[in-house]
């Protein structure tokens, strides 16, 4: 029987994919809620969905969830840019162009996150109707860029991560 060899850094790939899974799942939830709100979904429907997430006020929670999500992604990308990407460059110089693209992606995603945050801050205000429509569009644009970025990052850096035993900052 042939024994399967697990790369020493496989747990790092699993952790990265777990965090990216959270990003994907949360993005799908807030995009769907924003689209439903923009489409005039009933308060009862939005409230029911929000309650399943253990929250209270539909529009307020949509706003809070968008803002928290954006801050989480900003923080995650900040850590990658400050700690992971330099370590990748050092560990595998052939990844330089890949890391350049990832850094460029981070700047684009950051701009899109800033837009989502600005629009989400208008939910529940006198600009609410316009904010609902704009938020759904902004989240769709964010989703298109962020999901492509996450997939590219995982494909591109997983081989190097698998050769590591721990994160470089540990």
Backbone as CSV, one residue per row, in Angstrom:
resi,resn,N_x,N_y,N_z,CA_x,CA_y,CA_z,C_x,C_y,C_z
1,UNK,0.844,-1.177,0.000,0.000,0.000,0.000,0.887,1.238,0.000
2,UNK,0.607,2.151,-0.892,1.408,3.364,-1.022,0.923,4.402,-0.008
3,UNK,1.856,4.920,0.769,1.517,5.916,1.776,1.473,7.296,1.137
4,UNK,0.430,8.037,1.443,0.271,9.381,0.876,1.112,10.371,1.675
5,UNK,1.934,11.117,0.974,2.767,12.120,1.611,2.032,13.455,1.598
6,UNK,1.937,14.057,2.765,1.293,15.360,2.883,2.382,16.418,2.979
7,UNK,2.257,17.437,2.167,3.234,18.533,2.189,3.253,19.160,3.577
8,UNK,4.416,19.576,4.058,4.500,20.131,5.409,3.628,21.367,5.619
9,UNK,3.361,22.106,4.559,2.554,23.320,4.695,1.105,23.149,4.277
10,UNK,0.646,21.917,4.138,-0.745,21.697,3.712,-1.728,22.398,4.649
11,UNK,-1.431,22.403,5.957,-2.333,23.074,6.904,-2.402,24.580,6.636
12,UNK,-1.337,25.164,6.083,-1.359,26.586,5.740,-2.314,26.831,4.577
13,UNK,-2.279,25.943,3.595,-3.203,26.052,2.460,-4.636,25.901,2.961
14,UNK,-4.860,24.945,3.851,-6.203,24.726,4.393,-6.693,25.963,5.156
15,UNK,-5.808,26.582,5.939,-6.192,27.781,6.685,-6.525,28.930,5.742
16,UNK,-5.699,29.118,4.708,-5.962,30.165,3.726,-7.307,29.925,3.053
17,UNK,-7.566,28.694,2.648,-8.828,28.379,1.989,-10.012,28.538,2.936
18,UNK,-9.829,28.245,4.219,-10.891,28.422,5.207,-11.256,29.901,5.325
19,UNK,-10.243,30.767,5.457,-10.503,32.207,5.553,-11.148,32.708,4.269
20,UNK,-10.635,32.282,3.134,-11.231,32.699,1.861,-12.658,32.174,1.731
21,UNK,-12.933,30.996,2.281,-14.301,30.473,2.289,-15.240,31.373,3.068
22,UNK,-14.763,31.882,4.207,-15.557,32.828,4.994,-15.820,34.084,4.171
23,UNK,-14.788,34.593,3.513,-14.962,35.785,2.680,-15.994,35.534,1.590
24,UNK,-15.913,34.381,0.951,-16.860,34.055,-0.122,-18.289,33.937,0.412
25,UNK,-18.445,33.221,1.516,-19.780,33.002,2.076,-20.409,34.314,2.531
26,UNK,-19.654,35.128,3.248,-20.189,36.402,3.713,-20.509,37.326,2.547
27,UNK,-19.659,37.339,1.531,-19.932,38.169,0.361,-21.219,37.728,-0.319
28,UNK,-21.416,36.437,-0.472,-22.642,35.934,-1.104,-23.871,36.362,-0.314
29,UNK,-23.801,36.290,1.010,-24.938,36.663,1.849,-25.257,38.140,1.730
30,UNK,-24.251,39.011,1.847,-24.559,40.443,1.798,-24.928,40.891,0.395
31,UNK,-24.367,40.255,-0.632,-24.769,40.587,-2.009,-26.229,40.220,-2.234
32,UNK,-26.629,39.044,-1.791,-28.015,38.602,-1.974,-28.973,39.517,-1.215
33,UNK,-28.641,39.852,0.014,-29.510,40.749,0.783,-29.593,42.127,0.140
34,UNK,-28.472,42.639,-0.344,-28.485,43.948,-1.004,-29.330,43.905,-2.268
35,UNK,-29.199,42.836,-3.043,-29.996,42.708,-4.271,-31.480,42.608,-3.946
36,UNK,-31.811,41.861,-2.921,-33.214,41.738,-2.523,-33.758,43.080,-2.037
37,UNK,-32.962,43.804,-1.255,-33.393,45.125,-0.777,-33.571,46.075,-1.949
38,UNK,-32.640,46.042,-2.894,-32.724,46.910,-4.071,-33.935,46.570,-4.922
39,UNK,-34.316,45.312,-4.937,-35.464,44.876,-5.721,-36.787,45.086,-5.017
40,UNK,-36.745,45.732,-3.852,-37.978,46.026,-3.130,-38.480,44.873,-2.288
41,UNK,-37.584,43.977,-1.908,-37.999,42.848,-1.069,-38.720,43.364,0.165
42,UNK,-39.677,42.599,0.601,-40.475,43.023,1.753,-39.620,43.055,3.012
43,UNK,-40.011,43.923,3.904,-39.316,44.015,5.189,-39.416,42.691,5.935
44,UNK,-40.536,41.995,5.770,-40.711,40.702,6.434,-39.662,39.706,5.933
45,UNK,-39.477,39.659,4.625,-38.485,38.736,4.051,-37.074,39.081,4.533
46,UNK,-36.718,40.354,4.447,-35.376,40.766,4.877,-35.204,40.495,6.363
47,UNK,-36.237,40.812,7.151,-36.168,40.588,8.593,-35.975,39.111,8.904
48,UNK,-36.708,38.259,8.223,-36.576,36.816,8.441,-35.162,36.347,8.120
49,UNK,-34.634,36.811,7.009,-33.273,36.426,6.625,-32.264,36.937,7.645
50,UNK,-32.408,38.187,8.043,-31.497,38.778,9.031,-31.593,38.030,10.355
51,UNK,-32.814,37.701,10.775,-32.978,36.980,12.045,-32.272,35.632,12.003
52,UNK,-32.216,35.023,10.842,-31.504,33.748,10.748,-30.011,33.954,10.988
53,UNK,-29.555,35.173,10.832,-28.162,35.519,11.133,-28.029,36.083,12.543
54,UNK,-29.106,35.992,13.333,-29.175,36.484,14.712,-28.926,37.984,14.789
55,UNK,-29.641,38.714,13.996,-29.535,40.162,14.003,-30.907,40.766,14.201
56,UNK,-30.981,42.122,14.165,-32.247,42.768,14.474,-32.792,43.601,13.331
57,UNK,-32.310,44.785,13.116,-32.875,45.698,12.127,-32.338,45.391,10.736
58,UNK,-33.213,45.102,9.777,-32.723,44.661,8.469,-31.756,45.628,7.791
59,UNK,-32.150,46.851,7.581,-31.254,47.769,6.869,-30.034,48.130,7.704
60,UNK,-30.238,48.311,8.996,-29.100,48.623,9.856,-28.102,47.471,9.843
61,UNK,-28.601,46.256,9.953,-27.700,45.112,9.978,-27.023,44.909,8.632
62,UNK,-27.745,45.170,7.552,-27.109,45.106,6.230,-25.951,46.097,6.183
63,UNK,-26.208,47.284,6.686,-25.161,48.317,6.735,-23.977,47.836,7.573
64,UNK,-24.270,47.368,8.778,-23.213,46.919,9.690,-22.447,45.745,9.094
65,UNK,-23.175,44.795,8.520,-22.506,43.630,7.930,-21.600,44.033,6.776
66,UNK,-22.064,44.945,5.943,-21.222,45.419,4.838,-19.960,46.081,5.377
67,UNK,-20.126,46.949,6.369,-18.976,47.661,6.927,-18.004,46.701,7.608
68,UNK,-18.536,45.759,8.384,-17.663,44.791,9.053,-16.946,43.906,8.042
69,UNK,-17.660,43.477,7.040,-17.059,42.641,6.008,-15.918,43.392,5.321
70,UNK,-16.184,44.634,4.956,-15.156,45.433,4.282,-13.927,45.600,5.168
71,UNK,-14.139,45.871,6.449,-13.006,46.024,7.356,-12.221,44.724,7.490
72,UNK,-12.927,43.599,7.529,-12.255,42.303,7.624,-11.380,42.057,6.397
73,UNK,-11.917,42.333,5.214,-11.139,42.118,3.986,-9.948,43.074,3.945
74,UNK,-10.176,44.354,4.317,-9.056,45.311,4.381,-7.951,44.762,5.296
75,UNK,-8.345,44.290,6.474,-7.376,43.783,7.450,-6.650,42.545,6.898
76,UNK,-7.401,41.620,6.347,-6.810,40.395,5.786,-5.804,40.740,4.689
77,UNK,-6.187,41.612,3.784,-5.280,41.990,2.695,-4.081,42.779,3.220
78,UNK,-4.295,43.590,4.244,-3.177,44.315,4.850,-2.133,43.364,5.416
79,UNK,-2.601,42.317,6.094,-1.671,41.319,6.636,-0.940,40.580,5.520
80,UNK,-1.675,40.208,4.485,-1.021,39.525,3.365,0.045,40.420,2.734
81,UNK,-0.311,41.674,2.493,0.624,42.592,1.838,1.854,42.858,2.697
82,UNK,1.657,42.994,4.000,2.765,43.332,4.889,3.629,42.133,5.259
83,UNK,3.020,40.955,5.353,3.766,39.823,5.893,3.902,38.639,4.931
84,UNK,2.817,38.274,4.286,2.858,37.089,3.429,3.597,37.353,2.124
85,UNK,3.276,38.445,1.464,3.865,38.691,0.146,5.380,38.859,0.195
86,UNK,5.934,39.603,1.169,7.403,39.660,1.240,8.023,38.273,1.477
87,UNK,7.358,37.461,2.289,7.871,36.113,2.547,7.806,35.254,1.287
88,UNK,6.763,35.415,0.499,6.660,34.677,-0.762,7.767,35.089,-1.724
89,UNK,8.014,36.394,-1.805,9.086,36.887,-2.688,10.439,36.294,-2.279
90,UNK,10.655,36.225,-0.979,11.928,35.698,-0.488,12.014,34.185,-0.696
91,UNK,10.934,33.484,-0.433,10.943,32.025,-0.531,11.023,31.536,-1.972
92,UNK,10.391,32.278,-2.879,10.341,31.839,-4.278,10.369,33.060,-5.193
93,UNK,11.565,33.525,-5.561,11.677,34.717,-6.407,10.908,34.618,-7.727
94,UNK,10.621,33.408,-8.183,9.853,33.277,-9.428,8.408,33.743,-9.259
95,UNK,7.987,33.976,-8.027,6.626,34.467,-7.767,6.527,35.997,-7.830
96,UNK,7.597,36.674,-8.190,7.604,38.146,-8.170,6.450,38.740,-8.972
97,UNK,6.248,38.283,-10.192,5.156,38.832,-11.024,3.792,38.479,-10.440
98,UNK,3.687,37.287,-9.883,2.435,36.877,-9.244,2.135,37.779,-8.060
99,UNK,3.136,38.015,-7.224,2.937,38.877,-6.058,2.638,40.308,-6.504
100,UNK,3.285,40.767,-7.568,2.958,42.097,-8.110,1.477,42.171,-8.473
101,UNK,0.988,41.129,-9.134,-0.437,41.119,-9.508,-1.321,41.081,-8.263
102,UNK,-0.954,40.269,-7.273,-1.750,40.190,-6.045,-1.792,41.546,-5.343
103,UNK,-0.658,42.237,-5.309,-0.628,43.569,-4.695,-1.496,44.545,-5.477
104,UNK,-1.454,44.470,-6.791,-2.313,45.310,-7.628,-3.783,44.982,-7.378
105,UNK,-4.089,43.690,-7.287,-5.457,43.269,-6.966,-5.902,43.857,-5.629
106,UNK,-5.014,43.824,-4.640,-5.357,44.358,-3.322,-5.718,45.844,-3.408
107,UNK,-4.974,46.596,-4.208,-5.284,48.026,-4.351,-6.654,48.216,-4.993
108,UNK,-6.951,47.437,-6.036,-8.251,47.533,-6.708,-9.375,47.133,-5.754
109,UNK,-9.197,46.021,-5.054,-10.213,45.564,-4.103,-10.388,46.590,-2.992
110,UNK,-9.309,47.197,-2.536,-9.402,48.221,-1.496,-10.269,49.391,-1.951
111,UNK,-10.068,49.828,-3.185,-10.896,50.915,-3.725,-12.366,50.505,-3.778
112,UNK,-12.625,49.277,-4.200,-14.005,48.792,-4.270,-14.618,48.667,-2.878
113,UNK,-13.827,48.216,-1.910,-14.308,48.135,-0.527,-14.655,49.518,0.004
114,UNK,-13.817,50.504,-0.300,-14.093,51.877,0.132,-15.417,52.371,-0.443
115,UNK,-15.693,52.018,-1.692,-16.955,52.409,-2.323,-18.129,51.742,-1.620
116,UNK,-18.021,50.443,-1.355,-19.090,49.723,-0.651,-19.326,50.346,0.719
117,UNK,-18.250,50.660,1.433,-18.390,51.261,2.764,-19.117,52.601,2.691
118,UNK,-18.753,53.422,1.728,-19.387,54.740,1.595,-20.876,54.599,1.305
119,UNK,-21.229,53.689,0.418,-22.641,53.503,0.067,-23.398,52.861,1.225
120,UNK,-22.816,51.854,1.861,-23.482,51.184,2.985,-23.779,52.167,4.106
121,UNK,-22.905,53.151,4.278,-23.131,54.164,5.305,-24.369,55.013,5.059
122,UNK,-24.910,54.961,3.845,-26.110,55.735,3.504,-27.403,54.961,3.737
123,UNK,-27.307,53.651,3.990,-28.521,52.872,4.247,-29.216,53.399,5.496
124,UNK,-30.521,53.538,5.409,-31.296,54.029,6.543,-31.315,55.536,6.661
125,UNK,-30.683,56.241,5.723,-30.696,57.703,5.736,-31.714,58.199,4.716
126,UNK,-31.760,59.508,4.518,-32.687,60.059,3.524,-32.270,59.691,2.099
127,UNK,-31.089,59.126,1.930,-30.620,58.671,0.615,-30.757,57.152,0.464
128,UNK,-31.589,56.553,1.296,-31.693,55.102,1.379,-32.067,54.433,0.057
129,UNK,-33.066,54.936,-0.639,-33.528,54.271,-1.869,-32.401,54.193,-2.903
130,UNK,-31.693,55.291,-3.089,-30.574,55.298,-4.033,-29.436,54.416,-3.525
131,UNK,-29.197,54.443,-2.214,-28.116,53.643,-1.632,-28.366,52.153,-1.837
132,UNK,-29.601,51.714,-1.712,-29.912,50.291,-1.909,-29.513,49.851,-3.315
133,UNK,-29.901,50.623,-4.292,-29.595,50.293,-5.687,-28.087,50.310,-5.920
134,UNK,-27.438,51.361,-5.454,-25.994,51.496,-5.668,-25.205,50.420,-4.919
135,UNK,-25.674,50.053,-3.725,-24.970,49.039,-2.940,-24.985,47.690,-3.653
136,UNK,-26.124,47.331,-4.196,-26.202,46.057,-4.918,-25.200,46.044,-6.073
137,UNK,-25.117,47.123,-6.817,-24.162,47.205,-7.924,-22.723,47.182,-7.450
138,UNK,-22.432,47.921,-6.382,-21.062,47.968,-5.857,-20.625,46.601,-5.336
139,UNK,-21.541,45.880,-4.691,-21.200,44.549,-4.192,-20.978,43.566,-5.339
140,UNK,-21.741,43.718,-6.396,-21.518,42.854,-7.563,-20.148,43.115,-8.180
141,UNK,-19.774,44.385,-8.283,-18.453,44.715,-8.827,-17.348,44.203,-7.904
142,UNK,-17.517,44.408,-6.593,-16.550,43.881,-5.630,-16.441,42.367,-5.774
143,UNK,-17.589,41.721,-5.848,-17.593,40.266,-5.957,-16.838,39.772,-7.173
144,UNK,-17.045,40.416,-8.303,-16.364,39.993,-9.531,-14.849,40.050,-9.358
145,UNK,-14.352,41.130,-8.785,-12.898,41.294,-8.623,-12.352,40.440,-7.483
146,UNK,-13.051,40.439,-6.348,-12.532,39.730,-5.182,-12.510,38.220,-5.404
147,UNK,-13.574,37.675,-5.954,-13.612,36.226,-6.154,-12.538,35.769,-7.140
148,UNK,-12.329,36.531,-8.200,-11.255,36.210,-9.148,-9.897,36.276,-8.447
149,UNK,-9.711,37.306,-7.623,-8.458,37.468,-6.880,-8.217,36.281,-5.940
150,UNK,-9.234,35.894,-5.177,-9.069,34.790,-4.230,-8.688,33.499,-4.955
151,UNK,-9.372,33.223,-6.054,-9.063,32.012,-6.829,-7.633,32.051,-7.370
152,UNK,-7.243,33.191,-7.935,-5.889,33.330,-8.481,-4.846,33.162,-7.376
153,UNK,-5.076,33.792,-6.237,-4.120,33.709,-5.133,-3.945,32.266,-4.674
154,UNK,-5.047,31.578,-4.468,-4.955,30.196,-4.010,-4.207,29.320,-5.016
155,UNK,-4.547,29.451,-6.293,-3.871,28.658,-7.331,-2.378,28.975,-7.386
156,UNK,-2.049,30.237,-7.260,-0.681,30.690,-7.491,0.272,30.425,-6.345
157,UNK,-0.191,30.565,-5.124,0.753,30.480,-4.005,0.666,29.182,-3.217
158,UNK,-0.354,28.382,-3.450,-0.488,27.133,-2.692,0.724,26.217,-2.820
159,UNK,1.326,26.070,-4.003,2.514,25.203,-4.065,3.633,25.663,-3.122
160,UNK,3.849,26.954,-3.033,4.884,27.463,-2.125,4.459,27.276,-0.674
161,UNK,3.206,27.571,-0.366,2.730,27.383,1.010,2.898,25.937,1.458
162,UNK,2.675,25.024,0.542,2.787,23.605,0.899,4.217,23.217,1.298
163,UNK,5.190,24.001,0.941,6.576,23.694,1.315,6.947,24.280,2.680
164,UNK,6.084,25.125,3.232,6.344,25.752,4.529,5.774,24.888,5.653
165,UNK,6.335,25.064,6.831,5.817,24.369,8.007,4.933,25.283,8.855
166,UNK,5.128,26.577,8.734,4.334,27.544,9.511,4.311,28.862,8.750
167,UNK,3.434,29.746,9.169,3.383,31.078,8.567,4.686,31.802,8.894
168,UNK,5.192,32.617,8.019,6.487,33.276,8.232,6.519,34.176,9.466
169,UNK,5.401,34.677,9.895,5.368,35.604,11.029,5.198,34.891,12.357
170,UNK,5.081,33.580,12.335,4.919,32.837,13.596,6.260,32.565,14.236
